[in-house]
Amino acid sequence: MNIKSLCATLLVAFGLISATSFSYAQDWGGLQRFAAANAALAEPVDGQPRVVLMGDSITEEWLRLRPDFFSSNGYVGRGISGQVSAQMLVRFRQDVIDLHPAAVVINAGTNDVAENQGPYDEDFTLGNIISMVELSRANGIAVVLTSVLPAARFSWRPALTDAVDKIAALNVRIRAYAQEQGIPYVDYYTPMVVSDPSRALNSAYSNDGVHPVPAGYEVMEPLVKEAIATALENRSVASDDDGCCCCCCR
C-alpha cells in the first residue's frame, strides 16, 4: 500500500472522511456518480424531449431544492459539486450523450475560476466548454450555454481576490462564442449581480455568495426554459430542413 492509500485508509478508519467520499476521490471525473441513475433511466418518450442540465454544485443544488422544476419539464440534472469544466468534459458521454437527450444546458466555469483543480486558465475553460458543444452537435443534441453566476469570493479559496474580473471576462467569451455559433445563451449574471462595485451575487438569491437559494433558482428558471424552448425549436427546424425528423422526439 502506498503512502496516499495508507493515509486515506487511516482517515476512513478514524471517521474523518467516509468510505464513499474516499471511493469518489479515486474517480476524478465522477464517472460513477450517476452510473446507477443513468442505467435506470428509461429511453426518452416520443413527443417529450429530454433535456440534461450539466454542471457543478449550482446544478446539483437546483435539483435538490427545486425537484418539481426538473420532473415537470422532463429535465435531468447531472451536476456534481466541486467539478471544473475538465471533469464535466470527461463524463460528458456517460452523463449526457448516452442519455439521448434532445438538448443539453451547459453551466461551467465557477469552480475553474475558484481553482478547484489548479490554476485558472480562461482559454482552457472555454476550450472545454467548446468541446462539450462539439460533442453535442456531433450527436444531434441541441445546446444551451449559460453565463457563470456572479461571485465576489469563494469561502473555500479566501486568497482569491480577482474572481469578479475573471467571471466577467469568461462570460464575455461564452456569450460571444454562443452568438457566433447561433447557440441560445442564458444570462444568469445580469439579473443576479448586485449593482455596486463588488459585483457579488445578490444576497437575496444566496446565503454564501456562490450558490443560489430557492429564490435565486426562481430567477433562473424562466430564463433557461425560454432558451431551451428556442434550442428545441431550432433543432426541429434544422431536422425538417434536412428532411429527417427521426430524432426530434427524443
C-alpha positions in Angstrom: 0.0 0.0 0.0 1.4 3.4 -0.9 1.5 6.4 1.5 -1.5 8.1 -0.1 -3.6 4.9 0.2 -2.5 4.3 3.7 -3.4 7.8 4.8 -6.8 7.6 3.2 -7.4 4.3 4.9 -6.5 5.7 8.2 -8.7 8.7 7.7 -11.6 6.4 6.9 -10.9 4.3 9.9 -10.9 7.3 12.2 -14.1 8.6 10.6 -12.6 11.8 9.2 -13.9 11.0 5.7 -16.4 8.5 4.7 -15.7 5.4 2.7 -18.0 6.7 0.0 -16.1 10.0 -0.3 -12.8 8.2 -0.5 -14.1 6.0 -3.2 -15.3 9.0 -5.2 -11.9 10.7 -4.7 -10.4 7.9 -6.9 -12.9 8.7 -9.7 -11.6 12.1 -10.8 -14.2 12.6 -13.5 -17.1 11.4 -11.4 -17.9 8.7 -13.9 -19.5 6.6 -11.2 -21.6 9.3 -9.6 -24.6 8.8 -11.8 -23.8 5.4 -13.2 -26.8 3.7 -11.5 -29.2 6.5 -12.2 -28.2 6.6 -15.8 -28.7 2.8 -16.2 -32.1 3.1 -14.6 -33.2 6.0 -16.8 -35.8 4.9 -19.4 -35.4 5.9 -23.0 -37.0 9.3 -23.9 -40.7 9.2 -24.7 -41.9 10.3 -28.1 -43.1 13.9 -28.0 -41.4 14.5 -24.6 -38.0 15.9 -25.4 -35.4 15.1 -22.7 -33.1 17.9 -21.6 -30.0 17.3 -19.5 -28.6 20.1 -17.3 -24.9 19.6 -17.0 -23.0 21.4 -14.3 -21.5 21.6 -10.8 -23.0 22.2 -7.4 -25.2 25.0 -8.7 -26.9 22.4 -10.9 -26.8 19.7 -8.2 -28.4 22.0 -5.6 -31.0 23.1 -8.2 -32.3 19.6 -8.5 -32.3 19.1 -4.7 -34.1 22.4 -3.9 -36.4 22.5 -6.8 -37.1 18.9 -7.9 -40.5 19.7 -9.4 -38.9 22.1 -11.9 -37.0 19.1 -13.3 -39.7 16.5 -13.1 -42.4 18.6 -14.6 -40.3 19.7 -17.5 -38.6 16.5 -18.4 -35.2 17.8 -17.3 -32.4 15.5 -16.0 -30.0 17.0 -13.5 -26.3 16.0 -13.9 -24.5 18.4 -11.6 -21.6 17.3 -9.4 -20.4 19.6 -6.6 -16.9 21.0 -6.9 -16.3 20.0 -10.5 -14.4 22.1 -13.0 -15.1 22.1 -16.8 -12.5 19.4 -17.5 -14.2 17.0 -15.2 -17.6 17.7 -16.9 -16.0 17.0 -20.2 -14.6 13.7 -19.0 -18.1 12.5 -18.0 -20.0 14.1 -20.9 -20.5 10.9 -22.8 -21.9 9.0 -19.9 -24.0 11.7 -18.4 -25.3 13.5 -21.5 -24.7 11.7 -24.8 -25.7 8.2 -23.7 -28.9 9.5 -22.2 -30.1 10.5 -25.7 -31.4 14.0 -24.8 -32.8 16.4 -27.3 -30.9 19.3 -25.7 -28.3 19.9 -23.0 -27.7 23.0 -20.9 -24.1 23.6 -20.0 -23.2 25.6 -16.9 -19.5 25.5 -16.3 -16.7 27.8 -15.0 -17.4 28.7 -11.4 -15.0 26.1 -10.0 -12.5 26.7 -12.7 -12.3 30.4 -11.5 -12.2 29.1 -7.9 -9.1 27.0 -8.9 -10.6 23.8 -7.5 -8.2 21.7 -9.7 -5.3 24.1 -10.1 -4.5 27.5 -11.6 -7.3 29.0 -13.7 -6.7 29.4 -17.5 -9.6 31.1 -19.3 -8.6 29.6 -22.7 -8.6 26.1 -21.2 -12.0 26.6 -19.6 -13.6 28.0 -22.8 -12.0 25.2 -24.7 -13.6 22.6 -22.5 -17.0 24.2 -23.0 -16.5 24.3 -26.8 -15.5 20.6 -26.7 -18.8 19.8 -25.0 -20.7 21.8 -27.6 -18.9 20.0 -30.4 -19.7 16.6 -28.8 -23.3 17.6 -28.5 -23.6 18.7 -32.1 -21.9 15.6 -33.4 -24.6 13.6 -31.7 -27.6 15.6 -32.7 -28.1 17.3 -29.3 -29.1 20.9 -29.2 -27.1 23.1 -26.9 -27.9 25.9 -24.5 -24.9 27.8 -23.0 -25.2 29.9 -19.8 -23.2 32.6 -18.1 -21.3 31.9 -14.9 -23.2 33.2 -11.9 -21.7 36.2 -10.1 -19.4 35.6 -7.2 -17.2 38.1 -5.4 -15.3 35.5 -3.4 -15.2 31.8 -2.6 -15.2 30.8 1.1 -13.0 27.8 0.4 -10.5 30.0 -1.6 -10.1 33.1 0.5 -6.8 34.0 -1.1 -8.5 34.6 -4.5 -9.3 38.3 -4.9 -9.9 38.7 -8.6 -12.9 36.3 -9.1 -15.2 39.1 -10.3 -12.9 40.1 -13.1 -12.3 36.6 -14.2 -16.0 35.7 -14.2 -16.9 38.8 -16.2 -14.2 38.1 -18.8 -15.2 34.4 -19.2 -18.9 35.4 -19.6 -18.0 37.8 -22.4 -16.3 35.0 -24.2 -19.0 32.4 -23.6 -21.6 34.9 -24.9 -19.5 35.8 -28.0 -19.0 32.1 -28.8 -22.7 31.4 -28.4 -23.6 34.3 -30.7 -21.1 33.2 -33.3 -22.4 29.7 -33.3 -26.1 30.5 -33.1 -26.5 28.9 -29.7 -29.1 30.1 -27.2 -27.3 31.9 -24.3 -28.7 32.3 -20.8 -27.6 35.4 -18.9 -28.0 34.5 -15.3 -25.3 37.0 -14.3 -27.1 40.3 -15.0 -30.3 39.8 -13.0 -28.5 38.2 -10.1 -25.5 40.5 -9.6 -25.6 43.5 -7.2 -25.4 46.9 -8.7 -22.5 48.1 -6.6 -18.7 47.8 -7.3 -18.4 44.4 -5.5 -20.3 42.7 -8.4 -21.3 40.0 -5.9 -24.2 37.6 -6.1 -27.2 39.4 -4.7 -27.8 38.2 -1.1 -31.5 37.9 -1.8 -30.6 35.0 -4.0 -27.8 33.3 -2.0 -26.7 32.6 1.5 -23.0 32.1 0.7 -22.4 34.4 -2.3 -22.0 31.4 -4.7 -24.9 29.0 -4.5 -28.5 30.1 -5.2 -31.2 29.6 -2.6 -34.7 28.8 -4.0 -35.4 32.5 -4.7 -32.3 32.5 -6.9 -33.4 29.5 -8.8 -36.8 31.1 -9.4 -35.0 33.9 -11.2 -33.0 31.4 -13.3 -35.9 29.0 -14.2 -37.9 31.1 -16.7 -34.6 32.3 -18.4 -33.4 28.7 -19.0 -36.8 27.5 -20.0 -37.0 30.1 -22.7 -33.6 29.2 -24.0 -34.4 25.5 -24.0 -37.5 26.1 -26.0 -35.5 28.1 -28.6 -32.9 25.4 -28.8 -35.5 22.7 -29.3 -37.4 24.8 -31.9 -34.1 25.4 -33.8 -33.3 21.7 -33.7 -36.7 20.8 -35.0 -36.4 23.3 -37.9 -32.9 22.0 -38.7 -34.2 18.4 -38.8 -37.0 19.4 -41.1 -34.6 21.2 -43.4 -32.5 18.1 -43.6 -35.6 16.1 -44.5 -35.4 13.9 -41.3 -37.3 14.1 -38.1 -36.2 10.8 -36.6 -34.5 12.5 -33.7 -36.9 15.3 -33.0 -38.9 13.4 -30.4 -36.1 12.5 -28.1 
